[in-house]
Amino acid sequence: MSLNWTEIEARGARGEGISEAEALQLVTLTAPEDIEALLRTAEAVRLAHKGKAINTCGISNAKSGRCPEKCNFCSQSAHFSTEAPVYAIKPAEEIAAEAQAAFQAGVREFSIVMAGRAIDKEPELAVLESAFRQIREQTGMQTCASLGLMQRPQLERLKAAGMQSMHHNLETARSFHSQIVSTHSYDDEVQTVKTAKELGMYVCSGGIFGMGESWAQRVELALDLRALDVDSVPVNFLNARPGTPLEGHKDLQPLDCLKIIALLRLVLPTKDIIVCGGREQNLGHEQGRMFEAGANGLMLGNYLTTAGQDIARDHARMEEQGFVIRAPPHQPLPPSVPPAIRAEGTDLAGLRGK
Ligand code: SF4
């Protein structure tokens, strides 16, 4: 049975994702004409739901290292000997200043990321509350945080302080998770996602690809993300860190990365698909095609423990392809935000030289 691209595109434009059987067939494609048809279809579906607007994310690594958890891809785990920085939570003012700088560079969703199993005590919660308030008042950016396994009372409190999005990756497929993470379970990850969804938060959840999982397991993860109705899928490609158990591991080619992005677009046609860590190392010369493959967002600037690429190059790439930066979309902006920031999209030419 060959895939009916016309029909898949029509269904995708209506917001209907492909079936498991179609997804499993899609990931076997290798012939150049099939890959071109796949990318053409994924791009059409992205255009139908996202137009020419790109989500831009930035992060603060607000608390780094000495994490008691054991995730084999992560250089911040205390179980591994790595060169990741180690420090306690930054002051709220420092986090807000990083957010301001990111805003000037075109970032419109800013995430506070903290190493650790969970954030559940003072003074960390109070620092986060203050940082969220400052970021909302000073920039109007979408606020996000990635804080480990979260309980409902803490999330409620942070939401009240202005946290709009919650990021929490499932990391990988359920059937592969125990080979990557040994200190908490896949169900723990799922419960955090469900709690944030129940609170009406915009939930950003995806994984890291290229850790040894099979194509069927990539499909499995995509289907689970659809079942959880996550709002946004961050797509990371393994950039194996020295000192971690995955050191030296590299099994993705640029074409594999494009197929993973297209798979996610066609399984989750209406959702935000955001390309994050490892894109430089894994997509390489094909980075220019990540939007064609169906992505509608990217992380700008540095990642958690590794340097990102020059933001000006990302701006140039988006501008060349006729994109604008999407304004914060998920919650009305407070009246203190200047009108210019309320525009539908930010013209990339306007960011030049900042
Ligand atoms: S991924 Fe998060 S929970 Fe896992 S070791 Fe790294 S910081 Fe800790």
Residues whose N, C-alpha, C, O or C-beta is under 5 A from the ligand:
A	BS01	SF4	C67 E69 K70 C71 C74 Q76 S77 A115 G116
